[in-house]
Amino acid sequence: VGALAVCTAPPESECSAAGVERVCADAGQVCADPDFAVDGNWECVCVAPAEAGRETMGAASCVLDECTAGCAGCAGTTCSDAGQACEDPDTAATSLHDWSCVCAPPQTGAAVAHEATCSLNECAAVCATCANTGAGNVCVGAGQRCVDGNLAAQVTGDWTCECAAPATGAATGAAASCTLDECDGNEACESEGQTCHDADTSPASTSDWTCTCALPSVGVATAQTAVCTID
């Protein structure tokens, strides 16, 4: 009785120290001290929309998947409304606006932070409207070249099969009926004033063209210049 009381100040949060608070603030996080009476237990805590995360006495590794998070600049329903997939290649909370909309196969295409413009090469893809529906490319199987003149995803069934040179011919949505007229550009007959005739212009029928002498001469030869005579 009569003795002076010894007063002690209540413990303070370690987060009140400027240096500690700065560590968290510089990382876009908040500082939390779960027990003021214990030293060295302050934490940096991730803030929304980043996923919950915390680290003792240092900045936390915060995760922000912009495809699933609700935040300004996040994907939201941008990709799904277009029937596209959303991908965030770097989910660190410090990596923002790098999400992409990716076209659904067999379409191709991607765009960062907005809806993608999709392409469909019906000569290269496998699909119901493609040259290859699953059993192999129709054009390639016929020894022809496949060409898709319009790669816009909404334009389908416009691919064509083109005959391999020197044959000619093309068809849309099916193998082409090719023609090989061996008299086209054939100088063997023309240079001698003779008439060239190819009776079968199927590409499978070759070396069957003939040279026929001009009247009043007579003579015909297959696959070579004719020897002409006059009766």
Secondary structure, 3 states (H helix, E strand, C coil): CCCCCCCCCCCCCHHHCHHHHHHHHHCCCEEECCCCCCCCCCEEECCCCCCCCEEECCCCCCECCCCCCCCCCCCCCHHHHCCCEEECCCCECCCCCCCEEECCCCCECEEECCCCCCECCCCCCECCCCCECCCCCHHHHCCCEEECCCCECCCCCCCEEECCCCCECEEECCCCCCECCCCCCCHHHHCCCCEEECCCCCCCCCCCCEEECCCCCECEEECCCCCCECC
